[in-house]
Amino acid sequence: MTDRRTFLLGAGATVAGASILRAQDVRVSGARIPDPLRPPDHTAAFSEGSSAAIDLFLSGDRWRANDIEISTESRKGSEVTVFIAAPRTRLTRVRMRWHCVFAPVSRFLADHWERSYGDLEWRGLAAERLMPWYFLASAAGITDGYGVKTGAAAICCWQADDGGITLWLDVSNGGGGVELGSRRLEAATIVRRRGERESTTDAARAFCRMLCDKPTLPAHPIYGSNNWYYAYGKNTSAASIMKDAALMAELMPANPTNRPYVVIDMGWGAAQEGAGPVSQLAPGYPDMADLARQMKATGVRPGIWTRPTLTTEKRAESWRLPAAGGRTKGSLITIDPSIPEALAYIGESIATIRGWGYELIKHDFSTFDLTGRWGFAMGPDLTDRGWHFHDRSKTTAEIVLDLYRTIRRSAGDAALIGCNTIGHLAAGLVEAQRIGDDTSGREWNRTRKMGVNTLAFRMPQHNTFFAADPDCVPITRDIPWELTRQWLDLVARSGTALFISADPAAVQPEQKPALKAALAEALRAQEPGVPLDWMDTTTPERWRLNGKEVRYNWYADDQ
């Protein structure tokens, strides 16, 4: 497996021991524009237990070495699919390299592994920068897109430098290599979009539309409430949820055909850290099906949060994921979804929740549970080395896709929100996706960093991959209302999912008109919001919302 030094330097290098190819060398030999749809100039593979690259050599239309074979197949003029075969070698990664030159003033925007963490931005050329899934390159009014289609069987990322671009296809199985056997893996489909004379936001949106063929979009705008940012999973009960339902019934538009959701977050289960099973309920939640019926009686739709990959049930002991994969100590058991019986257990839990009557299910924590890392800690290695899933014949991406598909199938007609899920794999399998890390009911700076940044830079994925959920608008005594009011206004008018997290005891009479107006705004289908200054700041203040320019001030006077 490649080490961190190889990963960072590999973008500009050719074969082992060769000098790094610089832009001037490419210009001398004849500059090429970036084009990952043509055959790569160099391809290498990496295997379990080794950091040395296995250089592959072109033979006919395939790259080969030992038992490893990489081939490509053109699907459309803008797409090429990569296939990988390795009957005996436990592969971890494949590296594909194209020599090319970007314009000297190019700026680049990348995506993230799963949720974003307030760290998305347009930047200049940085060879060591890992750009998960896709990136945009903009210069002289033209913005090109490079990426892989959603639903890939590999975890993919890009690097760009002054000598070319590199695509890494991580085909690991957990922290080890995959055993493909006789299988030919359809690893990923590369997509390129040549830009036109258009805005960077229009180019980004058009490119994301190319990456996802079949998004599963909600039948109606998603809006409502979630109790997390004032309760934080403590002292919750069926009675407190009914207070949330009553508040939402008071604030929602009169007689809406699309009623709001009231989501019960962590706290309804008896097990610690939100672990299953659904059979163990907290003392304040004696009957989850009856609670759903009571919520419907108030005029709201019942929604619920769950952590499907963590349990405390003793029968799951044989399904325990190896220690490096997640939290497995004590009574907490991280479930290995590559085991068919374990995956069926997860599906049964989701089906039970739907059977209780919950119309929206938010599934959370699975990326962290399966890898032991948050997205901001993922670099060249997405997880610790030295462990693997029970079934070694599938890549991590394929196992994650099997998990998402099982949850989708088991949820029936309930709407799904993925949280701490890999958006590039969840696209088409959830109606909505939590696109960023948590906002906060305690600290405004966190809401500004995570919320505004996330909404701006992942706006192109809204209604192209799924409905974007930029996270809640917390309404508590700890956050100044003037700042909260602006975040509420932006989310409501952006066209994305709006969830307020309002402490019923903290909502003041003078705040209710703004809350009612925001919920009414969110109820209507709207044009996606456009961050007008996203090239210049990580926290855009100027937005185009429904054809009008709006300016926000995200900073309090005392900061």
C-alpha positions as CSV (number, residue, x, y, z in Angstrom):
1,M,0.0,0.0,0.0
2,T,1.3,3.5,-0.8
3,D,2.5,5.5,2.1
4,R,1.7,9.2,2.7
5,R,4.9,10.4,1.0
6,T,4.3,8.4,-2.1
7,F,0.7,9.6,-2.2
8,L,1.6,13.3,-2.0
9,L,4.6,13.1,-4.4
10,G,3.0,10.6,-6.7
11,A,0.9,13.3,-8.4
12,G,3.9,14.9,-10.0
13,A,6.0,11.8,-10.5
14,T,6.1,9.3,-13.3
15,V,7.6,5.8,-12.6
16,A,9.7,5.1,-9.5
17,G,13.1,6.8,-9.7
18,A,12.2,9.1,-12.6
19,S,12.4,12.9,-12.2
20,I,9.3,14.8,-11.5
21,L,7.7,16.1,-14.7
22,R,7.3,19.9,-14.6
23,A,5.0,22.1,-16.7
24,Q,7.9,23.4,-18.7
25,D,8.9,19.9,-19.8
26,V,5.3,19.3,-21.0
27,R,5.4,22.5,-22.9
28,V,8.7,21.6,-24.6
29,S,7.2,18.2,-25.7
30,G,3.9,19.8,-26.8
31,A,1.5,21.0,-24.2
32,R,-1.7,19.1,-23.7
33,I,-4.9,20.4,-22.2
34,P,-6.2,18.3,-19.2
35,D,-8.1,15.3,-20.6
36,P,-8.6,12.2,-18.4
37,L,-10.7,10.7,-21.2
38,R,-7.7,9.8,-23.3
39,P,-5.4,6.9,-22.3
40,P,-3.2,7.8,-19.3
41,D,0.4,8.5,-19.7
42,H,1.3,6.3,-16.7
43,T,-0.6,3.8,-14.6
44,A,0.4,2.0,-11.4
45,A,-1.1,-0.2,-8.8
46,F,-0.5,-0.8,-5.1
47,S,-1.0,-4.0,-3.1
48,E,-1.5,-4.9,0.5
49,G,1.6,-4.8,2.7
50,S,3.8,-2.8,0.3
51,S,4.3,0.9,-0.3
52,A,6.0,0.3,-3.7
53,A,4.2,1.1,-6.9
54,I,3.6,-1.7,-9.3
55,D,4.2,0.0,-12.7
56,L,1.8,-1.2,-15.4
57,F,2.8,-1.2,-19.0
58,L,0.6,-0.7,-22.1
59,S,-0.1,-3.8,-24.1
60,G,-2.6,-3.3,-26.8
61,D,-5.4,-1.3,-25.2
62,R,-4.7,-2.6,-21.6
63,W,-2.3,-1.8,-18.9
64,R,-0.7,-4.9,-17.4
65,A,1.8,-6.2,-14.9
66,N,1.9,-9.6,-13.2
67,D,-1.8,-10.6,-12.9
68,I,-3.0,-7.0,-12.8
69,E,-4.9,-5.6,-15.7
70,I,-6.4,-2.1,-16.1
71,S,-8.6,-1.3,-19.1
72,T,-10.9,1.5,-20.1
73,E,-14.0,1.7,-22.2
74,S,-15.6,4.8,-23.7
75,R,-19.3,5.1,-22.9
76,K,-20.0,8.5,-24.2
77,G,-18.0,11.4,-25.6
78,S,-17.6,12.7,-22.1
79,E,-17.2,9.4,-20.1
80,V,-14.7,6.6,-19.8
81,T,-15.2,3.6,-17.5
82,V,-12.2,2.1,-15.7
83,F,-12.1,-1.7,-15.2
84,I,-9.7,-3.5,-12.9
85,A,-8.7,-7.2,-12.7
86,A,-6.3,-8.8,-10.3
87,P,-7.1,-12.5,-9.7
88,R,-4.3,-13.1,-7.2
89,T,-3.0,-9.7,-6.0
90,R,-4.7,-8.0,-3.1
91,L,-5.0,-4.5,-4.6
92,T,-5.4,-1.4,-2.5
93,R,-5.1,1.4,-5.0
94,V,-4.7,2.2,-8.7
95,R,-3.1,5.5,-9.8
96,M,-3.7,6.9,-13.3
97,R,-1.6,9.9,-14.5
98,W,-2.1,12.3,-17.4
99,H,0.5,14.9,-18.4
100,C,-1.0,18.2,-19.1
101,V,-0.8,21.9,-18.3
102,F,-3.4,24.2,-16.6
103,A,-3.6,27.9,-17.2
104,P,-1.2,29.7,-14.8
105,V,-4.1,31.5,-13.1
106,S,-6.3,28.5,-12.6
107,R,-8.3,28.1,-9.4
108,F,-9.6,24.8,-8.2
109,L,-12.6,23.7,-6.2
110,A,-12.8,20.2,-4.7
111,D,-15.4,18.1,-3.0
112,H,-15.0,16.1,0.3
113,W,-15.0,12.5,1.2
114,E,-18.3,12.5,3.1
115,R,-19.7,15.6,4.8
116,S,-17.7,18.8,4.5
117,Y,-16.2,20.5,7.6
118,G,-16.2,24.2,6.9
119,D,-13.1,23.7,4.7
120,L,-14.4,23.9,1.1
121,E,-12.9,26.7,-1.0
122,W,-11.5,27.8,-4.3
123,R,-7.7,27.6,-4.2
124,G,-4.7,28.0,-6.4
125,L,-2.7,25.0,-7.6
126,A,-1.5,22.8,-4.7
127,A,0.0,19.5,-5.7
128,E,-0.4,17.9,-2.3
129,R,-4.1,18.7,-2.2
130,L,-6.4,15.7,-2.3
131,M,-9.6,16.4,-4.2
132,P,-12.2,13.7,-3.4
133,W,-14.6,12.6,-6.2
134,Y,-14.4,15.6,-8.5
135,F,-12.9,19.0,-9.0
136,L,-13.5,22.2,-11.0
137,A,-10.7,24.2,-12.6
138,S,-11.5,27.8,-13.5
139,A,-9.5,30.3,-15.5
140,A,-10.2,33.2,-17.9
141,G,-14.0,32.8,-17.5
142,I,-14.0,29.1,-18.4
143,T,-14.7,26.4,-15.7
144,D,-14.0,22.8,-16.6
145,G,-15.1,19.8,-14.5
146,Y,-13.2,16.5,-13.8
147,G,-14.7,13.7,-11.7
148,V,-16.2,10.2,-11.5
149,K,-19.8,9.3,-11.6
150,T,-21.8,8.7,-8.4
151,G,-22.1,5.1,-7.3
152,A,-18.5,4.1,-8.0
153,A,-17.1,0.8,-6.8
154,A,-13.9,2.7,-5.7
155,I,-13.3,5.6,-3.4
156,C,-11.8,8.2,-5.8
157,C,-9.8,11.4,-5.5
158,W,-7.8,13.6,-7.7
159,Q,-4.6,15.7,-7.6
160,A,-3.5,18.4,-9.9
161,D,-0.1,20.0,-10.2
162,D,2.0,21.9,-12.8
163,G,2.7,18.8,-14.8
164,G,-0.6,17.0,-14.9
165,I,-3.5,15.4,-13.1
166,T,-3.7,12.1,-11.1
167,L,-6.7,10.0,-10.3
168,W,-6.4,7.6,-7.4
169,L,-8.9,4.7,-7.2
170,D,-9.0,3.3,-3.7
171,V,-10.2,-0.3,-4.1
172,S,-9.2,-1.4,-0.5
173,N,-11.3,-3.7,1.6
174,G,-11.2,-1.9,4.9
175,G,-7.5,-1.4,5.8
176,G,-6.3,-4.2,3.5
177,G,-6.5,-5.3,-0.1
178,V,-9.5,-6.5,-2.0
179,E,-9.6,-10.1,-3.3
180,L,-11.2,-9.8,-6.7
181,G,-10.6,-13.4,-7.8
182,S,-12.0,-13.9,-11.3
183,R,-14.1,-10.8,-11.1
184,R,-13.5,-7.8,-13.4
185,L,-14.3,-4.8,-11.3
186,E,-16.1,-1.8,-12.9
187,A,-14.3,0.6,-10.6
188,A,-15.4,4.1,-11.8
189,T,-16.6,6.1,-14.7
190,I,-14.5,9.2,-15.4
191,V,-16.4,12.3,-16.6
192,R,-15.1,15.5,-18.1
193,R,-17.0,18.6,-18.9
194,R,-15.5,21.4,-21.0
195,G,-16.7,24.8,-19.8
196,E,-18.4,27.5,-21.7
197,R,-18.8,31.2,-21.2
198,E,-20.9,30.9,-18.1
199,S,-20.7,31.6,-14.4
200,T,-18.7,29.2,-12.2
201,T,-21.9,28.3,-10.3
202,D,-23.7,27.4,-13.5
203,A,-20.7,25.3,-14.6
204,A,-20.5,23.5,-11.3
205,R,-24.2,22.7,-11.3
206,A,-24.1,21.5,-14.9
207,F,-21.1,19.3,-14.1
208,C,-22.8,17.7,-11.0
209,R,-25.8,16.9,-13.1
210,M,-23.5,14.9,-15.5
211,L,-22.1,13.0,-12.5
212,C,-25.4,11.6,-11.3
213,D,-27.7,9.8,-13.8
214,K,-30.6,8.9,-11.5
215,P,-31.0,11.1,-8.4
216,T,-33.8,10.2,-6.0
217,L,-35.4,13.5,-5.3
218,P,-38.2,14.1,-2.7
219,A,-41.7,14.4,-4.1
220,H,-42.1,17.6,-2.1
221,P,-39.8,20.1,-0.3
222,I,-38.4,18.8,2.9
223,Y,-38.9,21.0,6.0
224,G,-39.7,20.8,9.6
225,S,-37.9,20.5,12.9
226,N,-35.3,18.4,14.7
227,N,-34.7,18.5,18.5
228,W,-31.0,17.9,18.5
229,Y,-29.6,21.4,18.9
230,Y,-31.4,22.3,22.0
231,A,-31.7,18.8,23.6
232,Y,-28.5,17.1,22.4
233,G,-30.0,13.7,23.2
234,K,-30.6,14.4,26.9
235,N,-33.8,14.6,28.9
236,T,-35.9,13.8,25.9
237,S,-39.2,11.9,26.1
238,A,-42.4,11.4,24.2
239,A,-43.8,14.3,26.0
240,S,-41.0,16.6,24.9
241,I,-41.5,15.5,21.3
242,M,-45.1,16.3,21.5
243,K,-44.2,19.8,22.5
244,D,-42.0,20.0,19.4
245,A,-45.0,18.8,17.4
246,A,-47.3,21.3,18.9
247,L,-44.9,24.2,18.2
248,M,-44.5,23.1,14.6
249,A,-48.2,22.8,14.2
250,E,-48.5,26.4,15.4
251,L,-45.8,27.7,13.1
252,M,-46.6,25.8,9.9
253,P,-48.5,27.4,7.1
254,A,-52.3,27.0,7.2
255,N,-53.6,23.8,5.8
256,P,-50.5,22.8,3.9
257,T,-50.8,19.9,1.4
258,N,-47.2,19.2,2.3
259,R,-47.0,18.9,6.0
260,P,-43.7,19.5,7.9
261,Y,-41.6,16.7,9.5
262,V,-40.8,16.6,13.2
263,V,-37.7,14.6,13.6
264,I,-36.8,12.8,16.9
265,D,-33.0,12.8,17.1
266,M,-30.8,10.7,19.4
267,G,-32.2,10.0,22.8
268,W,-35.2,7.7,22.0
269,G,-33.1,4.5,22.3
270,A,-31.9,3.1,25.7
271,A,-28.4,2.2,24.5
272,Q,-25.5,4.6,24.7
273,E,-24.2,6.7,21.8
274,G,-27.4,6.1,19.9
275,A,-26.7,2.4,19.3
276,G,-29.5,0.1,18.4
277,P,-31.3,-2.1,18.7
278,V,-34.8,-0.7,18.1
279,S,-36.1,-3.2,20.7
280,Q,-34.4,-1.2,23.5
281,L,-36.2,2.1,24.2
282,A,-35.4,4.8,26.6
283,P,-37.7,5.1,29.6
284,G,-39.4,8.2,28.2
285,Y,-40.4,6.4,25.0
286,P,-42.7,3.5,26.0
287,D,-44.4,3.1,22.6
288,M,-42.8,4.5,19.4
289,A,-45.7,3.6,17.2
290,D,-48.2,5.3,19.5
291,L,-46.0,8.4,19.5
292,A,-46.0,8.5,15.7
293,R,-49.8,8.3,15.7
294,Q,-50.0,11.2,18.2
295,M,-47.6,13.3,16.1
296,K,-49.7,12.7,13.0
297,A,-52.8,13.8,15.0
298,T,-51.3,17.2,15.6
299,G,-50.9,17.7,11.8
300,V,-47.1,16.9,11.4
301,R,-45.2,14.1,9.8
302,P,-43.2,11.9,12.2
303,G,-39.5,11.6,11.5
304,I,-36.7,9.8,13.4
305,W,-32.9,9.5,13.6
306,T,-31.1,6.2,13.8
307,R,-27.6,4.8,13.9
308,P,-27.9,1.5,12.1
309,T,-24.3,0.2,12.2
310,L,-23.9,0.3,16.0
311,T,-25.7,-2.1,18.4
312,T,-25.5,-3.6,21.9
313,E,-27.4,-6.8,21.1
314,K,-25.4,-9.9,22.1
315,R,-26.5,-11.8,19.0
316,A,-24.5,-9.3,17.0
317,E,-21.2,-10.3,18.7
318,S,-20.3,-12.6,15.8
319,W,-20.8,-9.6,13.4
320,R,-18.4,-7.4,15.2
321,L,-16.2,-5.3,12.9
322,P,-12.4,-5.6,13.6
323,A,-11.1,-3.1,16.1
324,A,-9.4,-0.8,13.6
325,G,-12.7,-0.3,11.7
326,G,-14.6,1.5,14.4
327,R,-15.7,1.5,18.0
328,T,-15.9,-2.1,19.1
329,K,-15.1,-2.0,22.8
330,G,-17.3,-3.2,25.6
331,S,-21.0,-3.5,24.9
332,L,-20.8,-1.4,21.8
333,I,-20.7,-3.5,18.6
334,T,-19.9,-2.0,15.3
335,I,-21.7,-4.2,12.7
336,D,-19.8,-5.5,9.8
337,P,-22.3,-5.0,6.9
338,S,-20.3,-7.4,4.6
339,I,-21.9,-10.3,6.6
340,P,-25.2,-11.1,5.0
341,E,-26.9,-11.9,8.3
342,A,-25.7,-8.6,9.8
343,L,-26.9,-6.6,6.8
344,A,-30.3,-8.3,7.1
345,Y,-30.4,-7.3,10.7
346,I,-29.8,-3.6,9.8
347,G,-32.5,-3.9,7.2
348,E,-34.9,-5.4,9.8
349,S,-34.3,-2.5,12.1
350,I,-35.0,0.1,9.4
351,A,-38.2,-1.8,8.4
352,T,-39.3,-1.8,12.1
353,I,-39.0,1.9,12.3
354,R,-41.0,2.4,9.1
355,G,-43.6,0.0,10.5
356,W,-44.0,2.2,13.5
357,G,-45.2,4.9,11.2
358,Y,-42.2,7.2,10.7
359,E,-42.3,8.9,7.3
360,L,-38.7,10.2,7.4
361,I,-35.7,8.2,8.5
362,K,-32.3,9.9,9.1
363,H,-29.5,7.3,9.2
364,D,-26.3,8.6,10.7
365,F,-22.7,7.7,11.7
366,S,-22.1,4.8,9.3
367,T,-18.9,6.3,7.7
368,F,-17.3,6.9,11.1
369,D,-18.5,3.5,12.4
370,L,-17.0,1.6,9.4
371,T,-13.7,3.5,9.1
372,G,-13.1,4.9,12.6
373,R,-12.5,8.4,11.1
374,W,-14.4,11.6,10.3
375,G,-14.0,13.0,6.8
376,F,-11.6,15.8,8.0
377,A,-9.2,13.1,9.3
378,M,-9.2,11.1,6.0
379,G,-6.2,11.6,3.8
380,P,-4.3,9.0,1.7
381,D,-5.7,6.4,4.1
382,L,-9.4,6.5,4.8
383,T,-9.0,4.1,7.8
384,D,-6.3,2.4,9.8
385,R,-4.3,-0.3,8.0
386,G,-4.1,-3.9,8.9
387,W,-7.8,-5.0,9.1
388,H,-10.4,-6.0,6.6
389,F,-14.1,-6.8,6.4
390,H,-15.4,-10.3,6.7
391,D,-16.1,-10.5,3.0
392,R,-12.8,-9.6,1.3
393,S,-14.1,-10.0,-2.2
394,K,-15.7,-6.5,-2.3
395,T,-14.2,-3.1,-2.1
396,T,-15.1,-0.8,0.8
397,A,-17.1,1.3,-1.6
398,E,-19.2,-1.7,-2.7
399,I,-19.8,-2.7,0.9
400,V,-21.0,0.8,1.7
401,L,-23.2,0.8,-1.4
402,D,-24.8,-2.6,-0.2
403,L,-25.5,-0.9,3.1
404,Y,-27.2,2.1,1.6
405,R,-29.2,-0.1,-0.8
406,T,-30.4,-2.3,2.1
407,I,-31.5,0.8,4.0
408,R,-33.2,2.2,1.0
409,R,-35.1,-1.0,0.3
410,S,-36.0,-1.5,3.9
411,A,-37.3,2.0,4.4
412,G,-40.1,1.5,1.8
413,D,-41.8,4.7,1.0
414,A,-40.3,6.7,3.8
415,A,-38.0,9.6,2.8
416,L,-34.3,9.0,3.7
417,I,-31.7,11.5,4.9
418,G,-28.1,10.4,4.9
419,C,-25.9,11.9,7.6
420,N,-22.2,11.1,7.9
421,T,-22.8,9.1,4.7
422,I,-20.7,9.4,1.6
423,G,-22.7,11.6,-0.7
424,H,-21.1,10.4,-3.8
425,L,-22.3,6.9,-3.0
426,A,-25.6,7.8,-1.3
427,A,-26.8,9.8,-4.4
428,G,-29.8,8.0,-5.8
429,L,-30.4,6.1,-2.6
430,V,-31.5,9.0,-0.3
431,E,-33.9,11.8,-0.9
432,A,-31.8,14.2,1.1
433,Q,-28.2,14.4,2.3
434,R,-26.7,16.2,5.3
435,I,-24.0,17.9,3.3
436,G,-21.9,19.3,6.2
437,D,-20.8,18.8,9.8
438,D,-23.0,20.0,12.7
439,T,-24.1,23.5,13.2
440,S,-24.6,24.5,16.8
441,G,-27.1,25.6,19.4
442,R,-24.4,26.8,21.6
443,E,-21.8,28.5,19.5
444,W,-22.6,30.8,16.5
445,N,-19.1,30.6,15.0
446,R,-19.6,26.9,14.4
447,T,-22.9,27.5,12.6
448,R,-21.2,30.1,10.4
449,K,-18.2,27.9,9.6
450,M,-20.1,24.6,9.0
451,G,-23.4,25.9,7.8
452,V,-22.7,28.8,5.5
453,N,-19.6,27.2,3.9
454,T,-21.3,23.9,3.4
455,L,-24.4,25.5,1.8
456,A,-22.4,27.6,-0.6
457,F,-19.9,25.1,-1.9
458,R,-22.1,22.1,-2.1
459,M,-25.1,24.0,-3.5
460,P,-24.3,22.5,-7.0
461,Q,-25.2,19.0,-5.6
462,H,-28.7,20.2,-4.6
463,N,-31.3,18.5,-6.8
464,T,-28.6,17.1,-8.9
465,F,-27.4,14.4,-6.5
466,F,-30.2,14.7,-3.9
467,A,-31.9,17.5,-1.9
468,A,-29.2,19.2,0.1
469,D,-29.7,19.5,3.9
470,P,-27.3,22.2,5.2
471,D,-28.2,21.3,8.8
472,C,-30.5,22.9,11.3
473,V,-31.2,26.4,12.3
474,P,-30.8,26.2,16.1
475,I,-33.0,28.6,18.1
476,T,-31.7,28.7,21.6
477,R,-30.9,31.3,24.2
478,D,-27.2,30.9,23.5
479,I,-27.3,32.2,19.9
480,P,-28.1,35.8,19.1
481,W,-31.4,36.0,17.3
482,E,-30.1,38.5,14.7
483,L,-27.5,36.0,13.5
484,T,-29.9,33.1,13.7
485,R,-32.5,35.1,11.7
486,Q,-30.1,35.5,8.8
487,W,-29.1,31.8,8.7
488,L,-32.9,31.0,8.9
489,D,-33.6,33.3,6.0
490,L,-30.8,32.0,3.8
491,V,-31.7,28.3,4.2
492,A,-35.4,29.0,3.7
493,R,-34.8,30.9,0.5
494,S,-32.0,28.7,-0.9
495,G,-34.5,25.9,-1.8
496,T,-32.7,23.3,0.3
497,A,-34.1,21.4,3.2
498,L,-35.0,23.6,6.2
499,F,-35.0,22.1,9.7
500,I,-35.3,24.4,12.7
501,S,-34.1,23.1,16.1
502,A,-36.2,25.3,18.4
503,D,-36.3,25.0,22.1
504,P,-40.0,25.6,22.8
505,A,-39.0,27.4,26.0
506,A,-36.7,29.7,24.1
507,V,-39.0,30.8,21.2
508,Q,-40.2,34.3,21.9
509,P,-43.4,35.8,20.5
510,E,-41.5,38.3,18.4
511,Q,-39.6,35.4,16.7
512,K,-42.7,33.5,15.6
513,P,-43.6,35.6,12.6
514,A,-40.1,35.1,11.1
515,L,-40.3,31.4,11.8
516,K,-43.7,31.1,10.2
517,A,-42.5,33.1,7.1
518,A,-39.4,30.9,6.8
519,L,-41.4,27.7,6.9
520,A,-43.8,29.0,4.4
521,E,-40.9,30.0,2.1
522,A,-39.4,26.5,2.5
523,L,-42.7,24.9,1.6
524,R,-42.5,26.4,-1.9
525,A,-40.3,24.9,-4.6
526,Q,-37.6,27.5,-5.4
527,E,-34.6,28.1,-7.6
528,P,-31.4,26.9,-6.0
529,G,-29.6,29.7,-4.2
530,V,-26.4,31.1,-5.8
531,P,-23.4,32.2,-3.7
532,L,-22.2,35.2,-5.7
533,D,-18.8,35.8,-3.9
534,W,-17.8,32.1,-3.4
535,M,-14.6,32.7,-5.4
536,D,-13.4,35.2,-2.9
537,T,-14.4,33.9,0.6
538,T,-15.1,30.7,2.4
539,T,-18.2,32.2,4.0
540,P,-20.2,33.9,1.2
541,E,-22.2,36.9,2.1
542,R,-23.7,37.8,-1.2
543,W,-26.4,35.5,-2.6
544,R,-28.8,35.4,-5.5
545,L,-32.1,34.1,-4.1
546,N,-35.1,33.8,-6.4
547,G,-33.7,36.3,-8.8
548,K,-32.7,38.9,-6.2
549,E,-29.4,39.7,-4.6
550,V,-29.3,39.5,-0.8
551,R,-26.4,40.4,1.4
552,Y,-25.9,38.8,4.9
553,N,-23.6,39.8,7.8
554,W,-22.3,36.7,9.5
555,Y,-20.3,38.5,12.1
556,A,-21.5,40.0,15.4
557,D,-20.4,43.5,16.3
558,D,-18.5,42.2,19.3
559,Q,-16.3,39.8,17.3
